[in-house]
Structures are given as structure tokens and as C-alpha cells.
């Protein structure tokens, strides 16, 4: 029975009694009888308050009281005449439908009250969920998510104590992660609890469903006093809720209450909403922690690779580490929840921009939106994404007259309320706004750790006043966007760092394999021939062949060691250049004479087109080394019957030397890597040519040390290769010679 209806049933006799008293007083004070004058309000009031039932009771009591006290004066169910009978019948007939109507009105009011209470409860529940979701969304580390989970749950359910226990990797025990409101002895016992001894917490893990214990008696019925130390008597009611992550039950939320408590549907629904959100936050922060560990592992791998290469050959490996920055994604209002979820799922910068534009435009009620990121020197915007999808990928200079530039320079949001204001303040943006029919705009700087990385813009076809609440919403969306873009950049940077570390490690292994092979092969030959020469009697022809082989292999080793030493000097900045006037014609003639026997032995036609004298300022020995490396490389990869051509051309103040061959050529995808250290087109396990991959790298370094350039061209496999070296001609014949080193050039460059 409704509380108001019960009150009306109790009120009916009292009001009828008061009405009877008034009727009797009126009858005694006046000769005129006012039958039912006081009873009518009593019946109406009771019917309005309690509905049809109490109204009928008041009507019957009024009729009986009138009959007994007023009409028949002490005789029940008896009237003195037709007039009184008609009056009594009329009173009953008149108030019977009125009572029915009052009952309906009463039911209508009760239903409205019930709907209001339901709506208020739903709004309060939604507000609680929104606040809990916002608190969980702010978590960056697992400890933050756990803290938010236990604090929010204990606060909203008014628990006296609460804890989150993590399930161990093998699933055999629970370990305390955070506890509030528990005495220290109980905290110590909760530090590590085997699943089979965990009582309701263990059941929550096993059943993958919450366990509610309303009182100590229910605990005794369910568990028979098991693990009493974990559930002391002062805790009259207990809840254990599993937090189910993508990997299974990852944790248990426990709440304790000092008084017995009947957990209603609202409590259970609140926990049903909180548990998956808390599990999602725990899962997300764990993934963030895993990404941080991956970045740390990549950094450690880079350091190890650098250390190993530095200890062996003083080789510098270029591996860049990314700056670790991560911003939490927090939701301010319920309208940001969908945007926050979409941003948390996006791992690429383009995906973040798409989510912000598509969902953020709906959140703020804008007609159009776009994300502009700063590129190059910070003076150019690139449109990363836009809705409507126009001009995606285009770039525009950050110049005055653009709303985005205004937001960039002031580092503050720009709110344009009218088209006239836009024409006055952002005249360049006004032209585009006119094409789209926009009257209001908002340009919000995307700031990460004090640095502006871009601008998020929203456009409206109706005037917008931009009050404080609306500004706060727009700024919150921009903050979410900036943090998500920063997170995506960190993720992409970590992926690149991992890939670069793997490439560096593989190149190191290939280099060590090649060096060991190139050193071991001539040594084996030298040792073999030396053993033969130690025999008592060796034929002169064999001895001559042995000496020649030993000499050739020793020369080969000396060349390898010299290349390694040159490379080490270049890396350390200790390679000296003795610059003086050098005749390119003399250099090339000497190099050709050196390699001519090799070309003849391989059946290769070495062609050299002589030219008038060309002079450069350079180191004679290093210039010979450059072209000896290039010619040796051409001869190495040109089959018998092929042609290697050396030509020189003078164009103004530049001297251009071309080394062309008709050899195996270079695949297009390998051309960018030709001059990289230790890079060879053939894998180290299937090489058919010797060398460690340093010759071309050294040649490039030496050419650049002479203020020149070197380029390579090839149309593909079997189409030959051309190397073009361009050196500056000598400024004047009487320019004094000078000594130059890589260290000098680095100091001049500010290294």
C-alpha cells in the first residue's frame, strides 16, 4: 500500500468525525439544515489524498454518520421521509463519481511522482557514471586506474573500506594493489591471498561475476566461517566484483560495510557499469606501461649495438631515441565520452585527426572542422584531416590573416562570433568562410608540454555566442586532440625506433661476418702456402707460386686493414687532408695505370678519354684513393668482355669525372643505400664478390671532404652503373697549400 494511501485511510474517520461535529453545530445553531455541508469537503479531501479506496471509506462513513446522527437521530438505516432519503441518495450518487475521479487524479499524481523519482535517480546514476568514467579516463599508469576504481566505488556506494587485488600471472593467488579503510593487520593479510582461501573474492574470480553478502549470517551460510581473518565481524556486508580485462579476470574489487546492507538493483547496476570501465582503464594503462617498456627495450638495444660497434671499430651508428611524452585522455562531460573512447583506440596520427574531426564536430555541434599540424620549420600548416573532406594533405603558410595563425602566435583560442568580426580580424579565413557559408569559427591551439604542434578549427553556419561553458567544452576537445596526437606520435616513433634498432643490429652482424670472412680467407691461403714452403724439398715453380700467393693475400689484407683504418679515422674526425694544386689528368692516368693489369686479366676494356688539363685543390693521395675505389668497384662487378669507361668534363668552375661500366648494374630499390656503410646488394650469406662494403662509403666521405659531390645512376640489373664525381676547380694557381682534417670541418660546423 502506498504511504499516502495509508495516511488517507487513517485520515478518513478523523475528517468525517470533524465534519459530523460541524454538521451538528450548524444544526443546533440554525433553524436551516445544511445537510452534507461539511461532509462533502471531507470526502473530497480524503479522495484527493488517498484515491478511490480512502474516498469510498470517507463517503460510507459520512453516509452512515448522516443517517444515524442527522436524519434518523439514533436509528441506523432509517429515514423520516422521502426528502431525506433523496438527499442521502443524492449525496452518495454525487460523490461516488467524484471519488472515482479523485482516485484517477491521485493515481495520475502518484505516477508522475514515480516517474520524477525514476528520472532523478537515472540522472543521478548517469552523473555518477560520468564522474567515475572521467576519473578512470584520467589514469595513465595502472596504479592511477586502481586508485580511481577503489576511491570512486567506495565513495558512491558509501563503503567503509575498499581494496583492489590483482590476479597473479598463474591465476593461483590475489595480491593487494591498493586498500583504503582497512587496519594494518588486515592489509598485511591481504598482501598475498591464495585463490582457494580468498572466500568471496576467490568466488568472484572463478564465477566471473560479482558476489554480494548482505550480512555476516549470509557469509556464514555461504562459506561456513572460512578465512575469518580476511572478513572480520565488524564488516557486516561485503561485495567482491571481478574486473575482466582482455586477458581474462585481471583483478578483484572488494568493498566492505560496517552495517548490514541490502544491495538493491541500483547498487548492482552501478557496479555492473563501473566494473567494465575500471577493467578497460586497467587494460589501457597496462598497455601504456607495456609500450613504455618496449621503448625502453628499444633504447637498451640501441645502446648495446652502439657499444659493441664502438669497442670493435669505433663505428658510429645513427639511432635516434624518441622523447617519451604521454598525456592522459580525460573526459570532462558525458558528451566527450564517445570521443575519448575513439581517441583511445586510435594509434596513428591520421586516425586521431579523423576521430577528432568526425566525432568532435558532432560533440560541439559544428558544421565543419579541420586539424592543421605544423610542419617543416614551424611556419607551415598541413591539413591533416577535414570534414567536409576538402584539401586534405594540402599545405599553407602560417601568415597573418588566418585564424589558425592567430591561435598559433597568441597560443590562445580564437573565437569569432560573427562574419564581420572574421573579416576584420582574419581576412584570409573570411574568404574560405564565405565559400562555406560559415558565420562563426573557433581556432584552438594544440599544445603539448608548452609547445604548439597545430590548430584544431570548428566552423558554424549560425552565429555562436561562445559562453564560458561552451568555450570550456571546445578547449577540452582540443586538449584531448593534442594529447592523442602526441600519444600517436610517440607510438609511431617507438615503432620506428624498434625497426631502426633491428636494422642496426642486423647490419652489425653482417659487417662482423663479412670482416671475419675477408680476414680469414687470405690468412688461410697464407698459412697453407707457408706450410708448403716449410717442406724439405719444394719445386721452384711451386715456391714461386707460393710466394706470389702469399704476397697477393698479404696485399689484400693490407688493403682491407687500410680501409678499416681510414673509416675509423673518418668516424673519429682524425683523417688529415694535405691540400695543394693537383692535376686531375695526372691523378686519373696514374689510377688507370694501376688497375690496367687487373682489367686486362679479367678481359675488360678500360677506356679513358683524355681532356685538357683540369686542376683542383686537394690531397693527391686521397684523390687517387677515391678514383681507385670507384674503378676497382667497376671492375669487380663487370664481367669479362665488358667495358669500363673513365671520362672528364669541365663545366665552368666545376670538374666532372664519370666512371661508367657495363656490369651487373644496381636495382632501383638499392640505389639510395649504395654509399651506406657496410651495405652490399648481395646478402652476406650468398656473396660472390669480396669486400666489406666500405669502399664507396669512404669515397663519398673523401669527395665531400674536397667540397665535392658524388652520385650514382643505374637503370637496373644488367644495365651497368655510372658514378659521377663533381669537384670544384682550383680558384687560382697561386693559392697556397694547406692541411685540412675532418676534425677542423666539424669545428667549423659547430660539431
Secondary structure as UniProt FT lines:
FT   HELIX           3..29
FT   TURN            35..38
FT   HELIX           39..50
FT   HELIX           52..65
FT   HELIX           66..71
FT   TURN            76..77
FT   HELIX           82..137
FT   HELIX           142..157
FT   STRAND          161..167
FT   TURN            169..170
FT   STRAND          173..180
FT   HELIX           184..190
FT   STRAND          192..194
FT   HELIX           195..197
FT   HELIX           200..207
FT   STRAND          211..213
FT   HELIX           216..223
FT   TURN            224..227
FT   HELIX           228..230
FT   TURN            233..234
FT   STRAND          237..245
FT   TURN            246..247
FT   STRAND          248..257
FT   HELIX           265..313
FT   HELIX           334..336
FT   HELIX           337..345
FT   HELIX           349..364
FT   STRAND          368..375
FT   TURN            376..379
FT   STRAND          380..387
FT   TURN            392..393
FT   STRAND          395..397
FT   TURN            400..401
FT   HELIX           403..410
FT   STRAND          414..416
FT   HELIX           419..425
FT   HELIX           427..436
FT   STRAND          440..448
FT   TURN            449..450
FT   STRAND          451..460
FT   HELIX           468..533
FT   HELIX           540..572
FT   STRAND          576..583
FT   HELIX           584..602
FT   STRAND          605..609
FT   STRAND          615..618
FT   HELIX           620..636
FT   TURN            640..641
FT   STRAND          643..651
FT   TURN            652..653
FT   STRAND          654..661
FT   HELIX           668..673
FT   TURN            674..675
FT   TURN            677..678
FT   TURN            684..685
FT   HELIX           695..705
FT   TURN            706..707
FT   STRAND          709..713
FT   TURN            717..718
FT   STRAND          721..729
FT   TURN            733..734
FT   STRAND          738..741
FT   HELIX           742..748
FT   TURN            749..750
//
